């Protein structure tokens, strides 16, 4: 409650919106609230955890609507990460302080729950480099965090996007395998009309394929959330890019089969299974579940 004798008696919404006294009150109240939350977070962490569990989603809205206080709001946010247990959180400041030498960006990956996100193929290269990744498990995270853009000089980067920055060694590996995979990649583009492109990638260490979004498009988790709340517009679902690991044995076998017999039914089944595995890994539904189950069952029987 704010007691003020300086507001005009002739009150209307338009007058209040433009009144300098009200603007000053707003700044003072917001500043007091942010300071109180900062103090609570420092001196009463358990109490702050309870507050954040209830009001964290509303607090995150400050990144979008309050440009002036974005960094102060960012200091108050808590996140799960690959290096935290499910019941622990870290701040952006703690994340930056723990970054290994040479890391220049704050990485994040969004999804519906930790069980789905923490086993994503997209995390493989970061884990191999001992780099932490924030796990955005609140639907609002992926819509609000991009408004922050950077924190303490470190840009924020969603790892489920096309990666245009590769190390020299990664670039050399991809260039060396590019010609050998050219025909197979073009075949995948033709047979998988549901993707916008097919590319070789060096970001995968154990998985054969992964789906990523274009830099300016919606991610898979954003599209699923918008559909869930009825805000998805007709035709908004974007095609994603299929990235393939040229060093994975399954990809190598499919490439060799393509060179031997490009019209082989086994090749087509393998391609469809690869794409379905990529869908499941990103948390999306397989389009033809019956066909996928039959292919998996047949593969298991042959393996036995």
SERO-4910 file (N, C-alpha, C, O; in steps of 0.05 Angstrom, whole numbers):
BEGIN
 pado doro    nc1    nc2    nc3   cac1   cac2   cac3    cc1    cc2    cc3    oc1    oc2    oc3
  Unk    A     17    -24      0      0      0      0     18     25      0     37     26     15
  Unk    A     11     44    -17     27     69    -20      9     93    -14    -12     96    -26
  Unk    A     18    109      6      3    133     13     15    157     -2     39    162      1
  Unk    A     -1    171    -19     10    193    -35    -11    215    -37    -34    209    -45
  Unk    A     -3    239    -31    -21    262    -32    -18    278    -58    -32    299    -61
  Unk    A     -1    270    -76      6    286    -99     -8    277   -125     -4    290   -146
  Unk    A    -23    256   -125    -37    247   -149    -61    266   -154    -73    275   -135
  Unk    A    -67    272   -180    -89    290   -186   -116    278   -177   -120    254   -177
  Unk    A   -135    296   -170   -161    287   -161   -178    277   -184   -194    259   -181
  Unk    A   -174    289   -208   -188    281   -232   -174    257   -244   -156    260   -260
  Unk    A   -181    233   -235   -167    209   -243   -180    195   -267   -204    190   -267
  Unk    A   -163    188   -286   -172    171   -308   -148    153   -315   -125    158   -307
  Unk    A   -153    131   -329   -131    113   -335   -110    127   -352    -86    122   -347
  Unk    A   -118    144   -371    -98    157   -388    -81    176   -372    -57    177   -376
  Unk    A    -93    191   -353    -77    210   -336    -58    195   -319    -35    203   -316
  Unk    A    -67    173   -307    -49    157   -289    -26    145   -304     -4    144   -294
  Unk    A    -31    136   -329    -10    124   -345     12    144   -351     35    136   -354
  Unk    A      6    169   -353     25    189   -361     34    207   -337     50    226   -341
  Unk    A     25    201   -313     31    218   -290     60    213   -280     66    190   -274
  Unk    A     77    234   -278    104    230   -269    106    221   -240    125    207   -233
  Unk    A     87    229   -223     88    221   -195     83    191   -193     97    177   -178
  Unk    A     64    181   -209     59    152   -209     83    136   -219     89    114   -210
  Unk    A     96    147   -239    120    134   -250    142    132   -229    156    112   -227
  Unk    A    145    154   -213    165    154   -192    158    133   -170    175    120   -160
  Unk    A    132    132   -164    123    112   -145    129     84   -155    139     67   -140
  Unk    A    123     79   -180    129     53   -192    158     45   -189    164     23   -181
  Unk    A    176     64   -196    205     58   -194    213     52   -165    229     34   -160
  Unk    A    203     68   -147    210     64   -119    200     37   -108    214     23    -94
  Unk    A    175     30   -115    163      5   -105    178    -19   -117    184    -38   -103
  Unk    A    183    -18   -144    197    -40   -157    225    -43   -145    234    -65   -140
  Unk    A    239    -20   -141    265    -21   -129    265    -33   -101    283    -49    -95
  Unk    A    245    -26    -85    243    -37    -58    238    -67    -58    249    -82    -42
  Unk    A    220    -75    -77    214   -104    -78    238   -120    -87    244   -141    -75
  Unk    A    252   -110   -107    276   -125   -117    298   -126    -95    311   -147    -92
  Unk    A    301   -105    -80    321   -105    -58    312   -124    -36    329   -139    -25
  Unk    A    287   -124    -30    277   -143     -9    281   -172    -17    288   -189      0
  Unk    A    276   -178    -43    280   -205    -53    309   -213    -53    316   -235    -46
  Unk    A    326   -194    -60    355   -199    -60    365   -205    -31    381   -223    -27
  Unk    A    355   -190    -12    362   -194     16    352   -221     26    366   -235     40
  Unk    A    327   -228     18    316   -253     26    332   -277     15    338   -296     29
  Unk    A    339   -274    -10    355   -295    -24    382   -300    -10    391   -322     -9
  Unk    A    394   -278      0    420   -280     12    418   -289     41    434   -307     50
  Unk    A    400   -278     57    399   -284     86    380   -306     93    383   -319    114
  Unk    A    359   -311     76    340   -332     82    335   -350     58    313   -350     46
  Unk    A    356   -365     49    354   -380     24    331   -400     23    318   -403      3
  Unk    A    325   -413     45    303   -432     46    276   -418     41    259   -428     27
  Unk    A    273   -396     54    248   -380     50    246   -370     21    224   -370     10
  Unk    A    269   -362     10    268   -353    -18    261   -375    -37    247   -371    -57
  Unk    A    271   -399    -32    265   -422    -49    235   -427    -50    224   -433    -71
  Unk    A    222   -424    -27    193   -428    -26    179   -405    -41    160   -410    -56
  Unk    A    189   -381    -38    177   -358    -53    180   -363    -83    161   -359    -98
  Unk    A    204   -371    -91    210   -375   -120    193   -397   -132    184   -396   -155
  Unk    A    188   -418   -116    172   -440   -126    143   -431   -132    131   -441   -150
  Unk    A    133   -411   -117    106   -401   -121    105   -378   -141     86   -377   -157
  Unk    A    125   -361   -140    123   -336   -155    145   -333   -177    147   -312   -190
  Unk    A    161   -353   -180    183   -351   -199    175   -345   -228    188   -329   -241
  Unk    A    153   -357   -236    143   -352   -264    136   -323   -268    140   -312   -290
  Unk    A    124   -311   -248    116   -283   -250    141   -265   -249    142   -245   -264
  Unk    A    160   -272   -233    185   -257   -231    200   -257   -258    211   -236   -266
  Unk    A    199   -279   -272    213   -281   -298    201   -263   -319    214   -255   -338
  Unk    A    175   -256   -315    163   -237   -334    177   -210   -334    176   -195   -353
  Unk    A    191   -204   -312    206   -179   -310    227   -176   -331    234   -154   -339
  Unk    A    238   -199   -341    258   -197   -363    246   -186   -388    260   -173   -404
  Unk    A    220   -191   -392    207   -182   -416    195   -154   -414    196   -139   -433
  Unk    A    185   -147   -390    170   -122   -388    185    -99   -374    177    -76   -376
  Unk    A    207   -106   -361    222    -85   -347    251    -84   -356    268    -96   -343
  Unk    A    256    -71   -378    283    -70   -389    303    -58   -370    326    -67   -368
  Unk    A    294    -37   -355    312    -23   -337    323    -41   -315    346    -37   -306
  Unk    A    307    -60   -306    315    -77   -283    321   -106   -292    321   -124   -275
  Unk    A    326   -111   -317    330   -138   -326    353   -153   -311    349   -176   -303
  Unk    A    375   -139   -307    398   -153   -294    391   -158   -265    400   -179   -254
  Unk    A    377   -140   -252    370   -145   -224    351   -169   -221    353   -185   -203
  Unk    A    332   -171   -241    314   -194   -241    330   -219   -247    325   -240   -234
  Unk    A    348   -218   -266    364   -241   -273    380   -252   -249    383   -276   -246
  Unk    A    389   -234   -231    404   -242   -207    387   -258   -188    397   -273   -172
  Unk    A    360   -256   -191    342   -269   -172    333   -296   -182    320   -311   -168
  Unk    A    339   -303   -208    328   -327   -220    344   -352   -211    368   -351   -206
  Unk    A    330   -374   -210    341   -400   -202    336   -420   -224    314   -420   -236
  Unk    A    355   -438   -230    353   -457   -251    364   -484   -243    382   -486   -226
  Unk    A    352   -505   -254    365   -531   -254    387   -531   -275    387   -514   -293
  Unk    A    406   -549   -273    427   -551   -294    437   -579   -295    430   -596   -278
  Unk    A    453   -586   -315    463   -613   -317    480   -621   -293    481   -645   -287
  Unk    A    492   -602   -281    510   -608   -258    497   -605   -231    511   -609   -211
  Unk    A    472   -600   -230    457   -599   -205    439   -624   -203    430   -634   -223
  Unk    A    434   -632   -179    415   -654   -175    387   -642   -179    383   -618   -180
  Unk    A    367   -660   -181    340   -651   -188    328   -632   -167    311   -615   -173
  Unk    A    337   -634   -142    326   -618   -120    343   -593   -114    338   -579    -94
  Unk    A    363   -588   -131    381   -565   -127    379   -545   -150    371   -553   -172
  Unk    A    386   -520   -145    385   -500   -166    411   -483   -164    425   -483   -144
  Unk    A    416   -469   -186    438   -450   -186    428   -423   -197    408   -422   -211
  Unk    A    443   -402   -192    438   -376   -203    454   -372   -228    473   -387   -233
  Unk    A    448   -351   -243    464   -345   -267    492   -337   -258    512   -343   -272
  Unk    A    494   -323   -235    521   -315   -225    538   -339   -218    562   -340   -224
  Unk    A    526   -359   -206    540   -384   -199    548   -399   -225    570   -410   -226
  Unk    A    531   -399   -244    537   -412   -270    562   -399   -283    580   -413   -291
  Unk    A    562   -372   -284    584   -358   -297    610   -362   -282    631   -365   -294
  Unk    A    608   -362   -255    632   -365   -239    645   -393   -243    669   -396   -240
  Unk    A    628   -413   -249    638   -440   -252    645   -448   -280    654   -470   -286
  Unk    A    642   -429   -299    648   -435   -327    677   -442   -331    694   -428   -321
  Unk    A    683   -463   -346    711   -470   -351    724   -449   -369    711   -435   -383
  Unk    A    750   -448   -368    765   -429   -384    759   -433   -414    760   -456   -424
  Unk    A    754   -412   -428    749   -414   -457    719   -413   -464    712   -408   -487
  Unk    A    702   -418   -444    673   -417   -450    664   -388   -450    670   -373   -431
  Unk    A    650   -380   -470    643   -352   -473    613   -347   -473    604   -324   -474
  Unk    A    597   -368   -471    568   -366   -472    555   -382   -450    566   -401   -439
  Unk    A    530   -373   -443    514   -388   -424    495   -406   -440    478   -396   -455
  Unk    A    497   -431   -437    482   -450   -452    456   -459   -438    456   -461   -413
  Unk    A    435   -462   -453    410   -472   -441    395   -490   -460    398   -489   -484
  Unk    A    379   -508   -449    362   -526   -464    335   -528   -450    334   -533   -426
  Unk    A    313   -525   -465    286   -525   -453    272   -552   -458    277   -565   -478
  Unk    A    254   -558   -440    237   -582   -443    216   -584   -421    216   -567   -403
  Unk    A    199   -604   -423    176   -606   -405    185   -615   -377    173   -608   -357
  Unk    A    205   -632   -375    214   -643   -350    243   -651   -351    254   -654   -373
  Unk    A    255   -654   -328    284   -660   -327    290   -688   -339    310   -690   -353
  Unk    A    273   -707   -335    278   -734   -345    281   -734   -375    297   -749   -387
  Unk    A    266   -717   -388    267   -715   -418    291   -700   -427    304   -707   -447
  Unk    A    297   -678   -413    318   -659   -423    346   -669   -417    364   -666   -434
  Unk    A    351   -681   -393    378   -687   -385    391   -709   -401    415   -714   -400
  Unk    A    375   -724   -417    386   -745   -434    385   -738   -463    388   -755   -481
  Unk    A    382   -712   -469    381   -703   -497    408   -707   -510    429   -701   -498
  Unk    A    409   -717   -535    434   -719   -550    448   -692   -552    473   -691   -556
  Unk    A    433   -670   -551    445   -644   -553    465   -637   -531    481   -619   -534
  Unk    A    463   -651   -509    481   -646   -486    508   -660   -488    526   -654   -473
  Unk    A    510   -678   -507    534   -696   -507    560   -681   -510    579   -686   -495
  Unk    A    562   -662   -528    588   -648   -532    594   -630   -509    618   -626   -502
  Unk    A    574   -619   -496    578   -601   -473    588   -617   -449    606   -608   -434
  Unk    A    576   -640   -445    585   -658   -423    614   -667   -427    630   -668   -408
  Unk    A    621   -672   -452    648   -681   -458    669   -659   -453    692   -665   -447
  Unk    A    660   -634   -454    678   -611   -449    675   -601   -420    687   -580   -413
  Unk    A    660   -615   -403    655   -607   -376    641   -580   -374    645   -565   -355
  Unk    A    625   -574   -393    610   -549   -394    581   -554   -384    568   -573   -392
  Unk    A    572   -537   -366    545   -539   -355    524   -527   -374    531   -510   -390
  Unk    A    500   -538   -373    478   -528   -389    454   -523   -371    446   -542   -356
  Unk    A    442   -500   -372    418   -495   -356    395   -510   -368    392   -511   -393
  Unk    A    378   -523   -351    355   -538   -360    330   -522   -354    322   -518   -331
  Unk    A    317   -512   -375    294   -495   -372    269   -512   -371    260   -522   -392
  Unk    A    258   -516   -348    235   -534   -344    209   -520   -340    188   -533   -340
  Unk    A    209   -494   -337    185   -478   -335    178   -468   -362    195   -456   -375
  Unk    A    153   -472   -372    147   -463   -400    153   -434   -406    160   -428   -429
  Unk    A    152   -417   -386    157   -388   -391    187   -382   -396    194   -362   -407
  Unk    A    204   -401   -386    233   -396   -388    242   -389   -417    256   -370   -421
  Unk    A    234   -406   -435    243   -404   -463    232   -379   -477    243   -370   -497
  Unk    A    210   -368   -466    199   -344   -478    210   -319   -465    211   -298   -478
  Unk    A    218   -321   -440    228   -297   -425    258   -294   -426    268   -271   -428
  Unk    A    273   -316   -424    302   -314   -422    315   -300   -446    335   -285   -442
  Unk    A    306   -304   -471    318   -290   -494    318   -259   -491    334   -246   -504
  Unk    A    300   -248   -475    299   -219   -471    323   -209   -455    330   -186   -457
  Unk    A    336   -227   -441    359   -220   -425    383   -216   -444    400   -199   -440
  Unk    A    385   -232   -465    406   -232   -486    433   -239   -475    446   -257   -485
  Unk    A    443   -225   -454    469   -232   -443    468   -226   -413    452   -211   -403
  Unk    A    487   -238   -399    489   -234   -370    519   -232   -363    535   -250   -368
  Unk    A    526   -209   -352    554   -203   -344    573   -208   -368    595   -220   -365
  Unk    A    565   -199   -391    581   -201   -415    581   -228   -429    594   -232   -449
  Unk    A    565   -247   -419    563   -274   -431    536   -276   -445    515   -274   -432
  Unk    A    537   -281   -471    512   -284   -486    498   -311   -479    511   -331   -473
  Unk    A    472   -310   -479    456   -334   -474    451   -349   -500    444   -336   -520
  Unk    A    453   -375   -500    451   -390   -525    435   -416   -521    442   -432   -504
  Unk    A    413   -419   -536    398   -443   -536    412   -464   -553    418   -458   -576
  Unk    A    418   -487   -542    434   -507   -556    418   -524   -575    429   -541   -589
  Unk    A    391   -519   -576    375   -535   -595    371   -519   -621    350   -522   -634
  Unk    A    390   -503   -628    389   -487   -653    413   -495   -671    432   -508   -662
  Unk    A    412   -488   -696    434   -492   -714    459   -479   -703    458   -455   -695
  Unk    A    481   -493   -701    506   -483   -690    524   -474   -713    535   -490   -727
  Unk    A    526   -448   -716    543   -437   -738    572   -433   -729    589   -428   -746
  Unk    A    577   -437   -704    605   -433   -694    616   -460   -687    607   -474   -669
  Unk    A    637   -468   -701    650   -494   -697    680   -489   -693    691   -471   -704
  Unk    A    692   -506   -677    721   -504   -673    735   -513   -698    723   -525   -716
  Unk    A    761   -506   -700    776   -513   -724    778   -543   -728    776   -553   -751
  Unk    A    781   -558   -706    783   -587   -708    756   -599   -717    756   -617   -734
  Unk    A    734   -589   -707    707   -598   -716    703   -592   -746    693   -609   -760
  Unk    A    711   -569   -754    708   -561   -782    724   -579   -800    715   -586   -822
  Unk    A    748   -587   -792    765   -604   -807    753   -632   -810    753   -644   -832
  Unk    A    742   -642   -788    729   -669   -788    705   -669   -808    702   -687   -824
  Unk    A    689   -648   -806    665   -647   -824    673   -644   -853    661   -655   -871
  Unk    A    694   -628   -858    703   -624   -886    714   -650   -897    711   -655   -921
  Unk    A    728   -665   -881    740   -690   -890    719   -711   -897    723   -728   -914
  Unk    A    696   -710   -884    675   -730   -888    653   -720   -907    635   -736   -915
  Unk    A    654   -695   -914    632   -682   -930    628   -696   -957    606   -703   -964
  Unk    A    650   -701   -972    647   -713   -998    637   -741   -997    622   -750  -1014
  Unk    A    646   -756   -976    637   -784   -974    607   -786   -967    594   -806   -974
  Unk    A    596   -765   -955    568   -766   -946    550   -750   -964    526   -749   -960
  Unk    A    561   -737   -985    545   -719  -1001    520   -733  -1013    498   -722  -1012
  Unk    A    524   -756  -1025    502   -771  -1037    481   -780  -1017    457   -778  -1022
  Unk    A    490   -789   -994    472   -799   -973    456   -776   -962    432   -779   -956
  Unk    A    469   -753   -957    455   -729   -947    433   -720   -966    411   -714   -957
  Unk    A    439   -720   -992    419   -712  -1011    396   -731  -1012    373   -724  -1016
  Unk    A    402   -757  -1008    381   -778  -1008    363   -773   -984    339   -776   -986
  Unk    A    375   -767   -961    359   -761   -937    340   -737   -941    317   -738   -933
  Unk    A    351   -716   -954    334   -693   -959    310   -700   -976    288   -689   -972
  Unk    A    315   -718   -996    293   -725  -1014    272   -743  -1000    248   -739  -1003
  Unk    A    282   -762   -984    264   -781   -971    250   -770   -946    228   -779   -938
  Unk    A    262   -750   -933    251   -738   -909    240   -710   -915    254   -690   -910
  Unk    A    217   -709   -927    206   -683   -934    197   -667   -910    189   -643   -912
  Unk    A    197   -679   -886    188   -666   -862    210   -649   -849    204   -635   -829
  Unk    A    234   -649   -860    256   -633   -849    263   -611   -869    259   -615   -893
  Unk    A    273   -589   -859    281   -567   -877    308   -571   -889    314   -561   -910
  Unk    A    325   -587   -875    352   -591   -885    365   -615   -871    355   -623   -849
  Unk    A    386   -626   -882    401   -647   -869    430   -639   -870    441   -631   -890
  Unk    A    444   -640   -846    471   -631   -844    488   -651   -828    477   -665   -811
  Unk    A    514   -652   -834    532   -667   -817    538   -650   -793    538   -626   -794
  Unk    A    543   -664   -770    548   -649   -746    571   -662   -730    575   -687   -732
  Unk    A    585   -646   -715    606   -657   -697    598   -654   -668    613   -661   -650
  Unk    A    573   -644   -663    565   -640   -635    555   -666   -622    553   -667   -597
  Unk    A    550   -687   -637    541   -712   -626    565   -731   -621    582   -733   -637
  Unk    A    565   -744   -598    586   -762   -590    577   -791   -589    592   -809   -596
  Unk    A    552   -795   -580    542   -822   -577    517   -828   -594    512   -851   -600
  Unk    A    502   -808   -601    477   -811   -615    481   -808   -645    500   -794   -654
  Unk    A    464   -821   -661    467   -819   -690    456   -793   -702    467   -783   -722
  Unk    A    434   -783   -691    420   -760   -703    408   -742   -682    404   -751   -659
  Unk    A    402   -718   -690    387   -700   -672    373   -679   -689    382   -672   -711
  Unk    A    350   -669   -679    335   -649   -693    341   -622   -680    340   -620   -655
  Unk    A    346   -601   -695    350   -574   -685    333   -554   -700    324   -560   -723
  Unk    A    328   -531   -688    311   -511   -701    328   -490   -715    352   -486   -708
  Unk    A    316   -476   -734    330   -454   -747    334   -432   -726    319   -431   -706
  Unk    A    353   -415   -729    360   -395   -709    337   -376   -702    335   -368   -679
  Unk    A    320   -370   -721    298   -351   -715    271   -364   -711    251   -349   -707
  Unk    A    269   -390   -712    243   -404   -710    237   -413   -682    254   -411   -664
  Unk    A    213   -424   -678    205   -435   -653    220   -462   -649    225   -476   -668
  Unk    A    226   -468   -624    237   -494   -617    215   -514   -615    191   -506   -614
  Unk    A    222   -539   -613    202   -560   -610    186   -557   -584    162   -560   -584
  Unk    A    199   -550   -562    186   -547   -537    167   -523   -537    146   -524   -525
  Unk    A    175   -501   -551    157   -478   -553    132   -485   -569    110   -477   -561
  Unk    A    135   -500   -590    112   -508   -606     93   -526   -590     69   -523   -592
  Unk    A    104   -544   -575     87   -562   -559     72   -546   -538     49   -552   -533
  Unk    A     85   -527   -526     72   -511   -505     49   -494   -517     27   -492   -506
  Unk    A     54   -482   -540     34   -465   -553     10   -482   -561    -13   -472   -560
  Unk    A     14   -506   -571     -8   -524   -577    -24   -532   -552    -48   -534   -553
  Unk    A    -10   -536   -531    -23   -544   -506    -42   -523   -495    -63   -529   -485
  Unk    A    -34   -497   -498    -51   -476   -488    -70   -464   -509    -83   -444   -505
  Unk    A    -70   -477   -533    -88   -468   -554    -80   -443   -568    -97   -430   -580
  Unk    A    -54   -436   -567    -45   -412   -580    -30   -417   -606    -20   -399   -619
  Unk    A    -28   -442   -614    -14   -449   -639    -31   -442   -663    -54   -450   -665
  Unk    A    -20   -427   -681    -34   -419   -705    -31   -440   -726    -11   -455   -727
  Unk    A    -51   -442   -743    -50   -462   -765    -26   -458   -783    -21   -436   -793
  Unk    A    -11   -480   -786     13   -478   -804     38   -467   -791     58   -463   -804
  Unk    A     37   -462   -764     60   -450   -751     82   -470   -746    105   -462   -742
  Unk    A     75   -496   -746     95   -516   -740    117   -515   -761    112   -518   -785
  Unk    A    141   -511   -752    164   -507   -771    178   -533   -775    179   -551   -758
  Unk    A    190   -536   -799    207   -559   -804    234   -554   -791    245   -532   -791
  Unk    A    245   -575   -780    271   -572   -767    293   -585   -784    288   -599   -803
  Unk    A    317   -580   -775    341   -590   -789    350   -616   -776    352   -618   -751
  Unk    A    354   -636   -792    364   -662   -782    395   -662   -784    406   -659   -806
  Unk    A    408   -664   -761    437   -665   -761    445   -694   -756    434   -708   -738
  Unk    A    464   -704   -772    472   -732   -770    502   -734   -762    518   -717   -769
  Unk    A    508   -754   -746    535   -759   -736    550   -777   -755    544   -801   -756
  Unk    A    569   -767   -771    582   -784   -791    600   -805   -779    610   -822   -794
  Unk    A    605   -804   -753    622   -824   -740    607   -846   -726    619   -864   -714
  Unk    A    580   -845   -726    564   -865   -713    561   -889   -731    557   -887   -755
  Unk    A    564   -913   -719    563   -938   -735    537   -942   -750    537   -952   -772
  Unk    A    515   -934   -738    489   -937   -752    487   -919   -777    478   -928   -797
  Unk    A    497   -895   -774    497   -876   -797    516   -887   -819    509   -885   -842
  Unk    A    539   -897   -811    558   -907   -830    546   -931   -845    550   -932   -870
  Unk    A    532   -949   -831    520   -972   -845    498   -963   -865    496   -975   -886
  Unk    A    482   -944   -857    462   -934   -875    474   -920   -899    464   -923   -922
  Unk    A    495   -905   -895    509   -893   -917    520   -914   -937    518   -911   -961
  Unk    A    533   -935   -926    544   -956   -942    521   -970   -958    525   -977   -981
  Unk    A    499   -975   -945    476   -988   -958    465   -970   -980    457   -980  -1001
  Unk    A    466   -944   -976    457   -925   -997    476   -927  -1021    466   -926  -1044
  Unk    A    502   -930  -1017    521   -932  -1039    517   -958  -1054    522   -959  -1078
  Unk    A    509   -979  -1040    506  -1005  -1052    479  -1007  -1067    478  -1017  -1090
  Unk    A    458   -998  -1053    431  -1001  -1065    413   -979  -1054    400   -982  -1033
  Unk    A    411   -957  -1068    397   -933  -1058    367   -938  -1056    354   -924  -1040
  Unk    A    356   -957  -1071    327   -962  -1069    320   -985  -1051    298   -996  -1053
  Unk    A    338   -993  -1033    333  -1016  -1016    311  -1009   -995    312   -987   -983
  Unk    A    291  -1026   -992    271  -1022   -971    283  -1020   -943    273  -1005   -926
  Unk    A    305  -1035   -938    318  -1034   -912    329  -1006   -907    329   -996   -884
  Unk    A    339   -993   -928    350   -966   -925    328   -947   -917    332   -930   -899
  Unk    A    305   -949   -930    283   -931   -924    273   -935   -895    267   -916   -881
  Unk    A    271   -960   -887    263   -966   -859    283   -955   -839    275   -944   -819
  Unk    A    309   -957   -846    329   -946   -828    328   -916   -826    331   -904   -804
  Unk    A    323   -903   -848    320   -873   -849    296   -865   -832    298   -846   -816
  Unk    A    274   -878   -835    250   -871   -820    254   -875   -790    244   -860   -774
  Unk    A    268   -897   -783    273   -902   -755    292   -881   -743    288   -873   -721
  Unk    A    312   -873   -758    330   -852   -749    314   -826   -743    319   -814   -722
  Unk    A    296   -819   -761    281   -794   -757    262   -797   -733    259   -778   -717
  Unk    A    250   -820   -730    232   -825   -706    248   -824   -680    238   -813   -660
  Unk    A    272   -834   -680    289   -833   -656    295   -804   -649    296   -796   -626
  Unk    A    300   -787   -670    306   -759   -665    281   -745   -654    284   -727   -637
  Unk    A    257   -752   -663    233   -740   -653    229   -747   -623    223   -730   -607
  Unk    A    234   -772   -616    231   -781   -588    251   -767   -571    245   -759   -548
  Unk    A    275   -763   -580    297   -751   -565    290   -722   -558    298   -712   -537
  Unk    A    276   -708   -576    269   -680   -571    243   -677   -555    234   -655   -549
  Unk    A    230   -700   -549    205   -699   -534    180   -698   -550    158   -694   -539
  Unk    A    182   -701   -577    159   -700   -594    148   -728   -599    161   -748   -592
  Unk    A    124   -729   -610    111   -755   -616    119   -765   -643    122   -750   -662
  Unk    A    122   -792   -644    127   -805   -670    101   -803   -686     79   -808   -676
  Unk    A    104   -796   -712     80   -792   -729     65   -817   -734     40   -817   -734
  Unk    A     79   -839   -739     66   -865   -744     76   -885   -724     96   -899   -729
  Unk    A     63   -886   -701     72   -902   -679     72   -932   -685     90   -947   -677
  Unk    A     51   -941   -700     49   -969   -706     72   -979   -723     83  -1000   -719
  Unk    A     79   -963   -744    101   -970   -761    128   -970   -746    144   -987   -749
  Unk    A    131   -950   -728    156   -948   -712    159   -973   -694    180   -984   -693
  Unk    A    137   -981   -681    138  -1004   -663    145  -1029   -678    160  -1046   -668
  Unk    A    134  -1032   -702    140  -1056   -718    169  -1057   -726    182  -1078   -725
  Unk    A    180  -1034   -734    208  -1033   -742    226  -1040   -718    246  -1054   -722
  Unk    A    220  -1029   -695    236  -1035   -671    234  -1064   -664    255  -1076   -657
  Unk    A    210  -1076   -664    206  -1104   -657    222  -1122   -677    235  -1141   -668
  Unk    A    221  -1115   -702    236  -1131   -722    266  -1129   -717    280  -1149   -720
  Unk    A    275  -1106   -710    304  -1102   -706    313  -1118   -681    334  -1130   -681
  Unk    A    296  -1118   -660    303  -1133   -636    303  -1162   -641    321  -1176   -632
  Unk    A    284  -1172   -657    283  -1201   -663    308  -1209   -679    319  -1230   -674
  Unk    A    316  -1192   -698    340  -1198   -714    365  -1198   -697    383  -1214   -701
  Unk    A    365  -1180   -677    388  -1178   -659    390  -1202   -641    412  -1210   -632
  Unk    A    367  -1214   -634    367  -1238   -617    375  -1263   -633    376  -1285   -622
***
